[in-house]
């Protein structure tokens, strides 16, 4: 038994050693075969090609545009005040907030019967004054008598005084002045001016913004009765970026779009020569003739579209096609390449560009997860 044990142990050791050698050899052989295996040739025909929307670069005449929001305002806001004292009487239209009126309508009448009677008395006295001077004029100034007689006959105590006859000589002037004909005439004319203040007429088509006094109340001197706004002509105040002012001119046409889609035409009447510190913009004022079909309301906001007077040569490209601030993708030899262009104007969803070659293929859509060198095919 002692002689057999070493023999068995020896056999086991040999068997294990052979197994290890075989495994190591197999690993070495496998690694060698993998390293020496030829790399399969890349199939270029199966490479993915991206189809992109393109446009051939071409130059056309483009009118620069800019769009801004503007606020509608009345061209005239007037406070209606009494220049004389008296009871307020009804005019041609109700004295009520929101009431519209036409130019020339009687808005407010102040009680004036006593003033009218006083004015009639003055004219009657003046008639007596002129009539007393006519006999002397006929004798001393026979050549001037007819015109003074006609003047006398033209005086009506219920109407404004006629124009004074022309004084042709120094003697005639002295005579008329000595009879107080001149001084009394201008006294009456002054009273007629005061009398006209008892009636207030509408200076334009408009409406009452607010009313401070009612018919039947007594108005005091310089008392505010109402506030008026003009509605036949409106003004749109549009804040514009200073860099856009180079091609905005007084007299230029502006297209205004309301919130309901209706379009109204306006004209630039003035441009401020200073920058508003709040908005950092310059106010442009646009006149609009109001009509029943396109009645702008004060306080309404509209979109103003300015069109440049001077056109530019360039190409419109969608804003979404740009890479960063001023780069586009172009196609060169079937692959994407970046190109720097010059943006000369921005029009809402489009940019007007220059700095390209005629016929160059530009990518005009947004591309995601691509880079220069990507194989592409154009879609017109």
Secondary structure, DSSP 8 states (H G I E B T S, - for coil): -HHHHHHHHHHHHHHHHHHHHHHHHHHHHHHHHHHHS------GGGS--EEEEEEE---EEEEEEEEEEEEEEES-EEEEE-SS-EEEE--SS---TT-EE-TT-EEEEE--HHHHHHHHHHHHHHHHHHHHHHHHHHHH-TTTHHHHHHHHHH--TTS---------SHHHHHHHHHTTHHHHHHHHHHHHHHHHTTEEE-SSSEEEEEE---TTSEE-TT-EEEEEEE-SEEEEEEEE-GGGGGG--TT-EEEEE-TTS-EEEEEEEEE-SS-BTTTTBEEEEEEEE--STT---TT-EEEEEEEEEEEEEEEEEEGGG-BTTTEEEEEETTEEEEEE-EEEEEETTEEEEE---TT-EEE-S---S--TT-BEEEE-
